[in-house]
């Protein structure tokens, strides 16, 4: 893309503003907190660990039980994937709103400016994705879930890293993105969006919250690689 491209100039200007909003020692980290953790015993531990990084971290909430309700209703009602996609984005916002109610450091944010404002206020933006995802014309399919959306957002914001908090035990070292997609750990489009984002990504398990601060500063979690 030519340097004089308005789109590129806008992106570079945004990255400069973002750098000014976060601590220079801690580039923005995107944490995808899946909705499957909604009823887990470690949710508040994660929120506490994330709060400690306020001003340099943002949450992408999963859809969890709210998205499950969309899937179930689609089967019985028969609405199309376009409607289901929009409803699933709203499900993510619902989980995000629930998270906000559990921790006063969290702030719902549906736009770049709202994310930037929350970071400047040393709060934790919780992304409500419908506005930005629809403007970007992302695929309206169940192949794109909060996993791919978190990678897309990390790239769009010029984040320093992406951490997916997933259920399960993951071996140390590198884990192939395509293998994770085949196993259903991430959605089918995640390898594509991770590659396009240019962001390094890692996996954490539900009991890893105490290691978040360390993991944001040096590579201690399994890294997701091979997004080609």
C-alpha positions as CSV (number, residue, x, y, z in Angstrom):
1,X,0.0,0.0,0.0
2,X,1.5,3.4,-1.0
3,X,2.6,5.6,1.9
4,X,0.3,8.3,0.7
5,X,-2.7,6.0,0.9
6,X,-5.4,7.7,3.1
7,X,-6.1,4.3,4.7
8,X,-2.4,3.8,5.6
9,X,-2.0,7.3,6.9
10,X,-5.1,6.8,9.1
11,X,-3.7,3.5,10.4
12,X,-0.3,5.0,11.2
13,X,-1.9,8.0,12.9
14,X,-4.0,5.6,15.0
15,X,-0.9,3.6,16.0
16,X,0.9,6.8,17.1
17,X,-2.1,7.8,19.2
18,X,-2.3,4.3,20.7
19,X,1.4,4.3,21.6
20,X,0.9,7.6,23.4
21,X,-2.1,6.2,25.3
22,X,-0.3,3.1,26.7
23,X,2.8,2.7,28.7
24,X,5.9,2.6,26.5
25,X,7.2,-0.4,28.5
26,X,4.0,-2.3,27.8
27,X,2.6,-2.2,24.3
28,X,-1.1,-2.9,24.0
29,X,-2.0,-6.6,24.7
30,X,-5.3,-8.1,23.4
31,X,-6.7,-10.8,25.6
32,X,-9.5,-13.0,24.2
33,X,-11.5,-14.3,27.2
34,X,-13.9,-16.9,26.0
35,X,-17.5,-17.1,27.0
36,X,-16.9,-20.6,28.1
37,X,-15.3,-19.2,31.2
38,X,-18.6,-17.5,32.2
39,X,-19.4,-20.2,34.7
40,X,-15.8,-21.2,35.5
41,X,-14.2,-20.9,38.9
42,X,-11.2,-18.9,37.5
43,X,-13.1,-16.0,35.9
44,X,-12.6,-13.4,38.6
45,X,-9.0,-14.4,39.0
46,X,-8.5,-13.5,35.3
47,X,-10.3,-10.3,35.7
48,X,-8.1,-9.3,38.6
49,X,-4.9,-10.2,36.7
50,X,-6.1,-8.2,33.7
51,X,-7.1,-5.2,35.9
52,X,-3.5,-5.1,37.1
53,X,-2.5,-4.3,33.5
54,X,-5.1,-1.6,33.0
55,X,-4.0,1.0,30.5
56,X,-2.1,-1.5,28.4
57,X,-4.6,-4.3,27.8
58,X,-8.0,-4.8,26.2
59,X,-10.4,-7.7,26.4
60,X,-12.2,-9.4,23.5
61,X,-15.1,-11.3,25.1
62,X,-16.4,-14.5,23.7
63,X,-20.0,-15.2,23.2
64,X,-20.3,-18.2,25.5
65,X,-23.9,-19.1,26.6
66,X,-25.2,-16.1,24.8
67,X,-23.8,-17.3,21.4
68,X,-24.9,-20.8,22.2
69,X,-28.5,-19.5,22.5
70,X,-28.1,-17.9,19.0
71,X,-27.0,-21.3,17.6
72,X,-29.8,-23.2,19.2
73,X,-32.4,-20.7,18.1
74,X,-31.1,-20.7,14.5
75,X,-31.6,-24.5,14.3
76,X,-35.2,-24.2,15.4
77,X,-36.2,-20.9,13.7
78,X,-34.1,-21.2,10.5
79,X,-32.8,-17.7,10.3
80,X,-29.8,-17.2,8.0
81,X,-26.1,-16.9,8.9
82,X,-26.2,-13.2,8.3
83,X,-28.7,-12.7,11.1
84,X,-26.9,-15.3,13.2
85,X,-23.6,-13.4,12.8
86,X,-25.1,-10.1,13.9
87,X,-26.7,-11.8,16.9
88,X,-23.5,-13.5,17.8
89,X,-21.7,-10.2,17.8
90,X,-24.4,-8.9,20.1
91,X,-23.8,-12.0,22.3
92,X,-20.2,-11.1,22.7
93,X,-21.3,-7.6,23.8
94,X,-23.7,-9.3,26.3
95,X,-20.8,-11.2,27.9
96,X,-18.7,-8.1,27.8
97,X,-21.4,-6.2,29.7
98,X,-21.6,-9.0,32.3
99,X,-17.8,-8.8,32.7
100,X,-18.0,-5.1,33.2
101,X,-20.5,-5.6,36.1
102,X,-18.0,-7.8,37.8
103,X,-15.0,-5.4,37.8
104,X,-15.2,-1.6,37.9
105,X,-11.9,-1.2,36.0
106,X,-13.6,-2.6,32.8
107,X,-15.2,-0.3,30.2
108,X,-17.3,-1.4,27.2
109,X,-15.8,0.1,24.1
110,X,-17.3,-0.2,20.6
111,X,-15.0,2.0,18.6
112,X,-11.3,2.9,18.3
113,X,-11.8,6.2,20.0
114,X,-13.7,4.5,22.9
115,X,-10.8,2.0,23.3
116,X,-8.3,4.8,23.2
117,X,-10.2,6.8,25.8
118,X,-10.4,3.8,28.1
119,X,-6.7,3.2,27.8
120,X,-5.9,6.8,28.5
121,X,-8.1,6.6,31.6
122,X,-6.1,3.6,32.7
123,X,-9.1,1.4,32.4
124,X,-9.6,-2.0,30.6
125,X,-11.6,-1.6,27.4
126,X,-13.9,-4.6,26.7
127,X,-14.6,-4.6,23.0
128,X,-18.2,-4.6,21.9
129,X,-17.6,-5.7,18.3
130,X,-20.7,-5.1,16.2
131,X,-19.8,-1.6,15.0
132,X,-16.3,-2.2,13.9
133,X,-16.8,-5.7,12.6
134,X,-19.7,-4.6,10.4
135,X,-17.8,-1.6,9.1
136,X,-14.9,-4.0,8.1
137,X,-17.4,-6.2,6.2
138,X,-16.0,-9.4,7.9
139,X,-17.4,-12.7,6.8
140,X,-20.9,-13.4,8.2
141,X,-20.4,-17.1,9.0
142,X,-19.9,-19.3,12.0
143,X,-16.4,-20.0,10.7
144,X,-15.5,-16.6,12.1
145,X,-15.9,-16.3,15.9
146,X,-14.4,-14.3,18.7
147,X,-11.1,-16.1,18.0
148,X,-10.7,-14.6,14.5
149,X,-12.2,-11.3,15.7
150,X,-9.5,-11.0,18.4
151,X,-6.8,-11.5,15.8
152,X,-8.4,-9.0,13.5
153,X,-8.7,-6.4,16.3
154,X,-5.1,-7.0,17.3
155,X,-4.0,-6.2,13.8
156,X,-6.4,-3.3,13.4
157,X,-5.1,-1.7,16.6
158,X,-1.4,-2.4,16.0
159,X,-1.3,-4.4,19.3
160,X,1.9,-5.8,20.6
161,X,0.5,-9.3,21.3
162,X,-2.6,-11.5,21.5
163,X,-3.3,-14.0,24.2
164,X,-6.1,-16.5,23.9
165,X,-7.4,-17.9,27.2
166,X,-8.7,-21.4,26.4
167,X,-9.8,-24.5,28.3
168,X,-7.4,-27.4,28.2
169,X,-3.7,-28.1,28.8
170,X,-1.3,-27.0,26.1
171,X,2.3,-28.2,25.8
172,X,5.1,-25.6,26.1
173,X,6.7,-24.5,22.9
174,X,5.1,-23.7,19.5
175,X,1.6,-24.8,18.5
176,X,0.5,-24.8,14.9
177,X,-2.5,-22.5,14.2
178,X,-3.9,-24.8,11.6
179,X,-3.7,-27.8,14.0
180,X,-5.6,-25.8,16.6
181,X,-8.3,-25.0,14.0
182,X,-8.5,-28.7,13.0
183,X,-8.9,-29.7,16.6
184,X,-11.6,-27.1,17.1
185,X,-9.6,-25.1,19.7
186,X,-9.9,-22.0,17.4
187,X,-12.3,-21.3,14.6
188,X,-11.5,-22.2,10.9
189,X,-10.6,-18.6,9.9
190,X,-8.3,-17.9,12.8
191,X,-5.0,-18.9,11.0
192,X,-5.9,-16.4,8.2
193,X,-6.7,-13.5,10.5
194,X,-3.7,-14.2,12.7
195,X,-1.4,-14.1,9.7
196,X,-3.0,-10.9,8.4
197,X,-2.6,-9.2,11.8
198,X,1.1,-9.7,12.0
199,X,0.8,-10.1,15.7
200,X,2.4,-12.8,17.9
201,X,-0.1,-14.9,19.7
202,X,0.0,-17.2,22.7
203,X,-2.3,-19.7,24.5
204,X,-3.1,-19.7,28.2
205,X,-5.1,-22.1,30.2
206,X,-7.8,-21.3,32.8
207,X,-5.5,-21.6,35.8
208,X,-2.7,-19.3,34.3
209,X,-4.0,-16.0,35.5
210,X,-1.2,-15.6,38.1
211,X,1.3,-15.7,35.2
212,X,-0.3,-13.1,33.1
213,X,2.0,-10.2,34.0
214,X,5.1,-12.2,33.4
215,X,3.6,-13.6,30.1
216,X,3.0,-10.2,28.8
217,X,6.7,-9.3,29.2
218,X,8.4,-12.4,28.1
219,X,7.4,-15.6,26.2
220,X,6.3,-18.1,28.8
221,X,3.1,-19.4,27.2
222,X,2.9,-21.7,24.2
223,X,3.1,-19.6,21.0
224,X,0.7,-20.1,18.1
225,X,2.7,-20.3,14.9
226,X,2.3,-21.5,11.3
227,X,-0.4,-19.1,10.3
228,X,0.4,-19.2,6.6
